[in-house]
Amino acid sequence: MSEFSYQSFKVLDSEMLNVIIRVAEPEDAASVACFSRKTFYENYSEHNSQKDIKNFFANEFSVASLMSEVGRRQNVVLMAYSLYTLVGYAVLKETPNPPEIKSAIKSIEVSRIYVDDPFKRKGVGNALIKECINYARSKNRENLWLSVWHENAGAIDFFSKWGFSIIGSKIFLLGDNPHINWVMKKDLLK
């Protein structure tokens, strides 16, 4: 069972859909892995060569590596459902802070948050990020941080509306193609 400190099933009334958020269990690993690859491909394939995507999927985003994230002690995977359909997910990780956040500050990373294309702008992302914030607060974290591709204006705007601000940048290498990602942080003590 997950180490989520409050109920692992929550029904949230989102803006347009009723969304159920639950913590992924080991038996969900294959679904999470396939959904991860699908949504990543939908978001980044038009901006990268098929060779780079294929190499990234084979070396860093394999089904096996994605499946191993589910149930790992330092990770929490949140799955969003609407009418029994997986419509989004988020991965929270206990990772070292980026250089822009002092190491003594207790933070947690939103490693990934994706919503299936047909369900974007229907409240799924809001439900997921709200649960990420709730989880971080339940673990007494001071900050929640993430990185987002600097050309993804929609995501940057979304996170800004939730109180995240850009505090730095880092390079995300997809095959041979370097991408600049903004590092964004939300102060949970405010």
LUMKE-610257 format. One record per residue: residue number from 1; y, z, x of N, C-alpha, C in turn. Coordinates in Angstrom, 3 decimals. Atoms other than C-alpha are relative to their C-alpha. Layout:
BEGIN
[atom NUM,[Y,Z,X],[Y,Z,X],[Y,Z,X]] ...
% end
This chain:
BEGIN
[atom 1,[-1.186,0.000,0.842],[0.000,0.000,0.000],[1.240,0.000,0.881]] [atom 2,[-1.253,0.109,-0.732],[3.532,-0.682,1.139],[0.622,1.382,0.201]] [atom 3,[-0.708,-1.248,-0.253],[5.721,2.045,2.620],[1.347,0.033,-0.698]] [atom 4,[-1.236,0.015,0.766],[8.519,1.213,0.180],[0.181,1.378,-0.611]] [atom 5,[-0.170,-1.386,0.411],[10.034,4.581,-0.673],[0.368,0.160,-1.474]] [atom 6,[-0.207,-0.088,1.433],[10.860,3.765,-4.274],[-0.914,-1.009,-0.653]] [atom 7,[0.995,0.818,0.674],[8.961,1.855,-6.926],[-0.026,-1.420,0.559]] [atom 8,[0.125,1.306,-0.623],[7.588,-1.389,-5.525],[0.106,-1.138,-1.006]] [atom 9,[-0.257,1.022,1.023],[8.007,-3.247,-8.820],[1.301,0.378,-0.685]] [atom 10,[-1.253,-0.245,0.693],[11.466,-3.573,-10.297],[0.320,-1.221,-0.836]] [atom 11,[-0.477,1.099,0.829],[12.677,-5.697,-13.162],[1.510,0.065,0.025]] [atom 12,[-1.454,0.054,-0.093],[16.248,-6.771,-12.626],[0.509,-1.059,-0.955]] [atom 13,[-0.646,0.999,0.834],[18.424,-8.507,-15.146],[0.981,-0.727,0.900]] [atom 14,[-0.913,0.772,-0.836],[19.990,-11.201,-12.997],[0.869,-0.864,-0.888]] [atom 15,[-1.002,0.749,0.754],[22.742,-13.579,-14.046],[-0.612,-0.944,-1.042]] [atom 16,[0.539,0.991,0.920],[20.547,-16.236,-15.650],[-1.500,0.121,-0.218]] [atom 17,[1.450,-0.144,0.113],[16.902,-15.372,-15.079],[-0.366,1.472,0.031]] [atom 18,[0.583,-1.306,-0.238],[14.869,-12.245,-15.452],[-0.864,-0.146,1.244]] [atom 19,[0.672,0.103,-1.290],[13.640,-11.700,-11.914],[-0.740,1.302,0.264]] [atom 20,[0.794,-1.156,-0.411],[10.876,-9.371,-10.844],[-0.110,-0.053,1.517]] [atom 21,[0.103,-0.109,-1.452],[11.035,-8.229,-7.225],[-1.116,0.988,0.301]] [atom 22,[1.035,-0.935,-0.434],[7.982,-6.702,-5.611],[-0.256,-0.170,1.475]] [atom 23,[0.351,0.028,-1.416],[6.820,-5.867,-2.133],[-1.298,-0.777,0.160]] [atom 24,[1.216,0.780,-0.278],[4.290,-8.331,-0.734],[-1.069,0.901,0.590]] [atom 25,[1.175,-0.687,-0.518],[0.834,-6.990,-0.033],[-0.778,-0.985,0.872]] [atom 26,[0.748,0.921,-0.869],[-1.622,-8.431,2.521],[-0.631,-1.180,-0.737]] [atom 27,[0.617,1.108,0.740],[-3.299,-10.519,-0.185],[1.021,-1.068,-0.420]] [atom 28,[-1.045,0.972,0.297],[0.061,-12.269,-0.740],[0.360,-0.868,1.209]] [atom 29,[-0.418,0.628,-1.252],[0.230,-13.505,2.861],[-0.035,-1.524,-0.055]] [atom 30,[0.095,1.466,0.048],[-0.943,-17.073,2.214],[1.093,-0.588,-0.887]] [atom 31,[-1.068,0.493,0.889],[1.489,-17.518,-0.700],[1.352,0.070,0.687]] [atom 32,[-1.272,-0.165,-0.703],[4.373,-16.177,1.373],[0.129,-1.061,1.098]] [atom 33,[-0.040,0.974,-1.096],[3.474,-18.430,4.319],[0.276,-1.406,-0.521]] [atom 34,[-0.200,1.348,0.552],[3.260,-21.590,2.212],[1.393,-0.153,-0.592]] [atom 35,[-1.343,0.039,0.583],[6.462,-20.764,0.320],[1.054,-0.038,1.104]] [atom 36,[-0.933,-0.017,-1.134],[8.235,-20.033,3.634],[0.171,-1.389,0.584]] [atom 37,[-0.047,1.331,-0.597],[7.332,-23.410,5.063],[0.647,-1.003,-0.960]] [atom 38,[-0.567,0.918,1.005],[8.232,-25.241,1.830],[1.516,0.135,-0.051]] [atom 39,[-1.435,-0.197,0.150],[11.679,-23.681,1.495],[0.741,-0.302,1.301]] [atom 40,[-0.628,0.332,-1.278],[12.442,-24.000,5.216],[0.141,-1.513,0.124]] [atom 41,[-0.020,1.459,-0.072],[11.538,-27.697,5.095],[1.080,-0.573,-0.923]] [atom 42,[-1.006,0.494,0.954],[13.692,-28.268,2.001],[1.425,0.221,0.512]] [atom 43,[-1.345,-0.337,-0.455],[16.672,-26.606,3.671],[0.407,-0.688,1.297]] [atom 44,[-0.363,0.466,-1.342],[16.488,-28.067,7.176],[-0.532,-1.362,0.400]] [atom 45,[0.603,1.269,-0.427],[14.494,-31.314,7.220],[1.021,-1.122,0.116]] [atom 46,[-0.974,1.092,-0.060],[17.499,-33.544,6.551],[0.947,0.128,1.187]] [atom 47,[-0.902,-0.235,-1.131],[19.374,-32.010,9.515],[-0.727,-0.019,1.341]] [atom 48,[0.809,-0.041,-1.217],[16.528,-32.233,12.052],[-1.015,-1.139,-0.015]] [atom 49,[1.013,1.057,-0.070],[14.044,-34.800,13.281],[-1.340,0.542,-0.500]] [atom 50,[1.334,-0.398,0.453],[10.553,-34.760,11.824],[-0.808,0.559,1.173]] [atom 51,[0.691,-0.504,-1.200],[9.282,-34.229,15.388],[0.359,1.466,0.248]] [atom 52,[-0.430,-1.385,-0.221],[11.370,-31.061,15.786],[-0.554,0.933,-1.070]] [atom 53,[0.540,-0.820,1.090],[10.305,-29.741,12.362],[-1.498,0.213,0.214]] [atom 54,[1.451,-0.089,-0.197],[6.640,-30.510,13.088],[-0.337,0.949,1.152]] [atom 55,[0.245,-0.897,-1.142],[6.780,-28.774,16.498],[0.343,1.444,-0.345]] [atom 56,[-0.386,-1.352,0.409],[8.605,-25.770,15.028],[-1.068,0.603,-0.901]] [atom 57,[1.048,-0.486,0.901],[6.006,-25.463,12.271],[-1.274,0.314,0.768]] [atom 58,[1.239,-0.214,-0.761],[3.150,-25.738,14.765],[0.100,1.194,0.933]] [atom 59,[-0.110,-1.006,-1.054],[4.517,-23.360,17.384],[0.604,1.334,-0.434]] [atom 60,[-0.706,-1.236,0.331],[6.778,-20.807,15.696],[-0.049,0.371,-1.478]] [atom 61,[-0.038,-0.234,1.438],[6.371,-21.129,11.937],[-1.337,-0.396,-0.609]] [atom 62,[1.340,0.363,0.476],[2.639,-21.583,11.575],[-0.395,0.892,-1.171]] [atom 63,[0.495,-0.800,1.123],[0.824,-20.383,8.491],[-0.554,1.327,0.518]] [atom 64,[0.599,-1.227,-0.559],[-1.068,-17.876,10.674],[1.077,1.005,0.420]] [atom 65,[-1.037,-0.944,-0.448],[2.101,-16.404,12.213],[0.781,0.556,-1.188]] [atom 66,[-0.698,-0.480,1.190],[3.839,-16.201,8.846],[-0.853,0.996,-0.776]] [atom 67,[0.901,-0.923,0.702],[0.793,-14.564,7.267],[-0.056,1.353,0.701]] [atom 68,[0.096,-1.267,-0.744],[0.725,-11.968,10.050],[1.216,0.895,-0.231]] [atom 69,[-1.190,-0.812,0.275],[4.245,-10.824,9.065],[-0.177,0.909,-1.210]] [atom 70,[0.192,-0.764,1.232],[3.066,-9.586,5.675],[-0.877,1.209,0.318]] [atom 71,[0.760,-1.216,-0.249],[1.917,-6.000,5.931],[0.219,0.593,1.377]] [atom 72,[-0.312,-0.556,-1.321],[3.174,-5.551,9.514],[0.904,1.210,-0.192]] [atom 73,[-0.674,-1.277,0.199],[4.473,-2.013,9.832],[1.532,-0.084,0.029]] [atom 74,[-1.459,0.050,-0.130],[8.029,-2.928,10.884],[0.656,-1.033,-0.922]] [atom 75,[-0.526,1.016,0.915],[8.424,-5.624,8.184],[-0.176,0.426,-1.449]] [atom 76,[0.152,-0.096,1.446],[9.010,-5.561,4.459],[0.298,-1.388,-0.547]] [atom 77,[-0.181,1.303,0.614],[8.545,-8.794,2.543],[0.164,0.224,-1.501]] [atom 78,[-0.287,-0.112,1.426],[10.119,-8.909,-0.912],[-0.234,-1.362,-0.639]] [atom 79,[0.300,1.240,0.715],[8.853,-11.523,-3.355],[0.708,0.040,-1.354]] [atom 80,[-0.719,0.106,1.275],[10.943,-12.689,-6.331],[-0.769,-0.939,-0.916]] [atom 81,[0.732,0.788,0.996],[9.175,-13.934,-9.445],[0.837,-0.140,-1.259]] [atom 82,[-0.527,0.212,1.336],[10.384,-15.434,-12.689],[-1.095,-0.697,-0.794]] [atom 83,[1.086,0.543,0.834],[7.841,-16.075,-15.422],[-1.245,-0.308,0.826]] [atom 84,[1.216,0.072,-0.811],[4.972,-15.493,-12.958],[0.047,-1.072,1.087]] [atom 85,[-0.153,1.021,-1.031],[6.361,-18.115,-10.553],[0.769,0.587,1.172]] [atom 86,[-0.721,-0.426,-1.193],[7.332,-17.279,-6.976],[1.223,-0.891,0.157]] [atom 87,[-1.237,0.770,-0.033],[10.983,-18.327,-6.829],[0.867,0.320,1.215]] [atom 88,[-0.766,-0.362,-1.188],[12.254,-16.606,-3.678],[-0.672,1.127,0.751]] [atom 89,[0.526,-1.110,-0.790],[11.524,-14.144,-0.928],[1.007,0.397,1.065]] [atom 90,[-0.825,-0.493,-1.099],[13.198,-12.054,1.737],[-0.910,0.789,0.945]] [atom 91,[0.737,-0.753,-1.015],[11.890,-10.566,4.976],[0.996,0.920,0.692]] [atom 92,[-0.787,-0.999,-0.718],[13.411,-7.358,6.331],[-0.814,0.436,1.209]] [atom 93,[0.705,-0.362,-1.227],[12.549,-6.469,9.930],[0.733,1.095,0.755]] [atom 94,[-0.514,-0.999,-0.934],[13.003,-3.481,12.167],[0.032,-0.686,1.356]] [atom 95,[-0.162,0.706,-1.264],[14.362,-5.364,15.186],[1.130,0.646,0.789]] [atom 96,[-1.166,-0.495,-0.755],[16.727,-4.512,18.024],[1.282,-0.597,-0.579]] [atom 97,[-1.287,0.483,0.482],[20.357,-4.828,17.001],[0.486,-1.153,0.868]] [atom 98,[-0.633,1.034,-0.822],[22.228,-7.944,18.097],[1.066,0.658,0.873]] [atom 99,[-0.991,-0.612,-0.907],[24.731,-7.352,20.927],[1.283,0.458,-0.691]] [atom 100,[-1.237,-0.343,0.705],[27.585,-7.169,18.411],[-0.072,1.349,-0.722]] [atom 101,[0.174,-1.299,0.664],[26.143,-3.964,16.895],[-0.557,0.962,1.035]] [atom 102,[0.460,-0.977,-0.993],[25.801,-0.898,19.122],[-1.437,0.409,-0.274]] [atom 103,[1.429,-0.326,0.151],[22.174,0.018,19.760],[-0.232,1.340,-0.685]] [atom 104,[0.178,-1.317,0.618],[22.721,3.582,18.527],[0.150,-0.051,-1.522]] [atom 105,[-0.208,0.140,1.449],[23.647,2.319,15.046],[-1.326,-0.379,-0.647]] [atom 106,[1.253,0.295,0.698],[20.720,2.347,12.632],[0.212,-1.195,-0.929]] [atom 107,[-0.143,1.240,0.764],[20.414,-1.199,11.286],[-1.365,-0.567,-0.341]] [atom 108,[1.208,0.750,0.314],[17.848,-3.483,9.734],[0.426,-1.457,-0.196]] [atom 109,[-0.301,1.425,0.078],[17.701,-7.283,9.847],[-0.601,-0.629,-1.251]] [atom 110,[0.539,0.903,1.013],[17.352,-9.631,6.906],[-0.384,-1.250,0.784]] [atom 111,[0.481,1.082,-0.859],[15.220,-12.041,8.915],[-0.020,-1.339,-0.724]] [atom 112,[0.012,1.222,0.815],[14.814,-14.572,6.110],[0.268,0.369,-1.446]] [atom 113,[-0.169,-0.103,1.445],[15.951,-14.995,2.545],[0.132,-1.428,-0.507]] [atom 114,[0.029,1.367,0.525],[15.114,-18.188,0.683],[-0.304,0.025,-1.490]] [atom 115,[0.241,0.202,1.427],[15.181,-19.314,-2.922],[-0.420,-1.451,-0.173]] [atom 116,[0.465,1.344,0.299],[13.281,-22.330,-4.217],[1.134,-0.793,-0.646]] [atom 117,[-1.137,0.814,0.447],[15.710,-25.197,-4.901],[0.265,0.029,-1.509]] [atom 118,[-0.310,0.023,1.440],[15.276,-25.366,-8.708],[0.547,1.322,-0.545]] [atom 119,[-0.407,-1.320,0.478],[16.093,-21.641,-8.956],[1.263,0.507,0.683]] [atom 120,[-1.250,-0.403,-0.651],[19.222,-21.574,-6.787],[1.110,0.091,-1.042]] [atom 121,[-1.145,-0.258,0.877],[22.394,-20.298,-8.472],[-0.407,0.468,-1.390]] [atom 122,[0.478,-0.565,1.263],[20.378,-18.588,-11.172],[-0.218,1.510,0.116]] [atom 123,[0.081,-1.449,-0.153],[20.619,-15.020,-9.862],[-1.132,0.501,0.875]] [atom 124,[1.144,-0.429,-0.821],[17.483,-14.978,-7.693],[0.486,0.558,1.344]] [atom 125,[-0.546,-0.479,-1.275],[19.420,-14.661,-4.426],[0.703,1.336,-0.153]] [atom 126,[-0.674,-1.281,0.258],[21.547,-11.888,-5.943],[-1.008,1.137,-0.140]] [atom 127,[1.024,-1.037,0.188],[18.440,-9.975,-7.008],[-0.640,0.358,1.339]] [atom 128,[0.636,-0.259,-1.301],[16.881,-10.364,-3.536],[0.921,0.775,0.938]] [atom 129,[-0.876,-0.689,-0.940],[19.939,-9.333,-1.523],[0.307,1.417,-0.483]] [atom 130,[-0.197,-1.351,0.534],[20.512,-6.383,-3.853],[-1.165,0.911,0.401]] [atom 131,[1.166,-0.801,-0.404],[16.971,-5.189,-3.144],[-0.034,0.233,1.507]] [atom 132,[-0.088,-0.202,-1.455],[17.474,-5.733,0.607],[0.956,1.151,0.313]] [atom 133,[-0.985,-1.067,-0.190],[20.549,-3.499,0.432],[-0.583,1.342,-0.445]] [atom 134,[0.620,-1.243,0.487],[18.708,-0.893,-1.652],[-1.050,0.509,0.976]] [atom 135,[1.039,-0.407,-0.950],[15.799,-0.880,0.799],[0.634,0.593,1.260]] [atom 136,[-0.653,-0.495,-1.217],[18.099,-0.478,3.831],[0.612,1.375,-0.233]] [atom 137,[-0.582,-1.317,0.310],[19.908,2.395,2.137],[-1.086,1.058,-0.159]] [atom 138,[1.092,-0.967,0.167],[16.591,4.043,1.216],[-0.571,0.442,1.346]] [atom 139,[0.452,-0.323,-1.357],[15.775,3.990,4.949],[1.133,0.574,0.849]] [atom 140,[-1.162,-0.603,-0.659],[19.178,5.528,5.796],[0.584,-0.871,1.102]] [atom 141,[-0.599,0.918,-0.961],[20.404,2.449,7.634],[1.501,-0.068,-0.222]] [atom 142,[-1.463,0.091,0.064],[24.096,2.115,8.444],[0.463,-1.430,-0.216]] [atom 143,[-0.370,1.411,0.083],[24.126,-1.685,8.620],[-1.197,-0.840,-0.400]] [atom 144,[0.971,1.046,0.284],[22.265,-4.694,7.320],[0.581,-1.227,0.687]] [atom 145,[-0.531,1.167,-0.684],[22.556,-7.810,9.465],[-0.953,-1.184,-0.142]] [atom 146,[0.776,1.230,0.104],[21.366,-11.408,9.466],[0.685,-1.069,0.823]] [atom 147,[-0.653,1.163,-0.601],[22.023,-14.765,11.050],[-0.183,-1.172,-0.943]] [atom 148,[-0.012,1.133,0.917],[22.867,-17.934,9.147],[0.595,-1.202,0.725]] [atom 149,[-0.474,1.227,-0.624],[23.353,-21.538,10.265],[1.475,-0.202,-0.333]] [atom 150,[-1.457,0.077,0.185],[27.084,-22.077,10.763],[0.439,-1.138,-0.923]] [atom 151,[-0.345,1.096,0.913],[27.013,-25.299,8.682],[-0.482,0.255,-1.431]] [atom 152,[0.498,-0.311,1.338],[25.391,-23.603,5.668],[1.086,0.774,-0.763]] [atom 153,[-1.168,-0.613,0.651],[28.658,-22.967,3.814],[-0.387,0.783,-1.248]] [atom 154,[0.419,-0.698,1.214],[26.875,-21.983,0.594],[-0.563,1.372,0.303]] [atom 155,[0.586,-1.292,-0.379],[24.881,-19.234,2.300],[1.061,0.934,0.569]] [atom 156,[-1.062,-0.831,-0.586],[27.888,-18.000,4.273],[0.875,0.581,-1.114]] [atom 157,[-0.800,-0.455,1.146],[29.915,-17.788,1.047],[-0.763,1.058,-0.804]] [atom 158,[0.833,-0.949,0.741],[27.031,-16.029,-0.731],[-0.002,1.373,0.681]] [atom 159,[0.064,-1.284,-0.707],[26.673,-13.364,1.965],[1.370,0.667,0.082]] [atom 160,[-1.356,-0.567,-0.024],[30.460,-12.926,2.209],[0.314,0.709,-1.308]] [atom 161,[-0.234,-0.636,1.303],[30.591,-12.165,-1.525],[-0.746,1.327,-0.120]] [atom 162,[0.758,-1.254,0.005],[28.018,-9.427,-0.896],[0.493,0.972,1.071]] [atom 163,[-0.603,-0.929,-0.946],[30.245,-7.830,1.766],[-0.403,-0.193,1.448]] [atom 164,[0.344,0.286,-1.386],[28.811,-9.399,4.919],[1.189,-0.692,0.665]] [atom 165,[-1.051,0.680,-0.759],[31.261,-10.476,7.614],[-0.579,-0.526,1.306]] [atom 166,[0.448,0.610,-1.255],[30.822,-12.691,10.661],[0.461,0.876,1.151]] [atom 167,[-0.338,-0.855,-1.146],[30.659,-10.606,13.827],[-0.345,-0.654,1.330]] [atom 168,[0.370,0.662,-1.237],[29.311,-13.098,16.367],[-0.831,-1.234,-0.285]] [atom 169,[0.832,1.185,0.153],[27.013,-16.038,16.975],[-1.188,0.074,0.945]] [atom 170,[1.153,0.136,-0.877],[23.668,-16.908,18.496],[-0.574,-1.392,-0.198]] [atom 171,[0.618,1.320,0.067],[21.665,-20.038,19.169],[-1.395,0.139,-0.593]] [atom 172,[1.337,0.112,0.580],[18.648,-20.865,17.025],[-0.519,-1.365,0.425]] [atom 173,[0.558,1.243,-0.512],[16.471,-23.493,18.702],[-1.095,-0.491,-0.930]] [atom 174,[0.999,0.637,0.862],[14.588,-25.796,16.349],[-0.484,-1.232,0.753]] [atom 175,[0.476,1.066,-0.880],[12.469,-27.970,18.616],[0.956,-0.128,1.161]] [atom 176,[-0.977,0.233,-1.072],[14.946,-29.532,21.033],[1.429,0.080,-0.515]] [atom 177,[-1.286,0.043,0.664],[17.826,-29.103,18.609],[0.596,1.410,-0.123]] [atom 178,[-0.617,-1.328,0.126],[20.062,-26.037,19.179],[0.962,0.044,-1.193]] [atom 179,[-0.895,-0.228,1.131],[21.829,-24.695,16.083],[0.796,1.269,0.274]] [atom 180,[-0.809,-1.210,-0.093],[24.702,-22.245,16.101],[-0.182,0.765,-1.305]] [atom 181,[0.121,-0.888,1.157],[24.013,-19.349,13.753],[1.063,1.083,0.104]] [atom 182,[-0.902,-1.144,0.049],[26.638,-16.863,12.680],[-0.827,1.262,-0.183]] [atom 183,[0.569,-1.328,0.233],[25.606,-13.232,12.966],[0.940,0.684,-0.971]] [atom 184,[-0.793,-0.649,1.039],[26.769,-11.429,9.830],[-0.509,1.413,-0.225]] [atom 185,[0.351,-1.415,0.168],[26.807,-7.703,9.113],[0.638,0.546,-1.272]] [atom 186,[-0.542,-0.759,1.139],[27.255,-5.509,6.046],[-0.078,1.472,0.356]] [atom 187,[-0.054,-1.442,-0.218],[28.357,-1.914,6.531],[-0.478,0.679,-1.275]] [atom 188,[0.575,-0.659,1.181],[26.252,0.204,4.177],[0.607,1.365,-0.269]] [atom 189,[-0.614,-1.316,0.186],[28.359,3.348,4.589],[1.286,-0.085,-0.821]] [atom 190,[-1.245,0.161,0.775],[31.377,1.904,2.742],[-0.274,0.013,-1.470]] 
% end
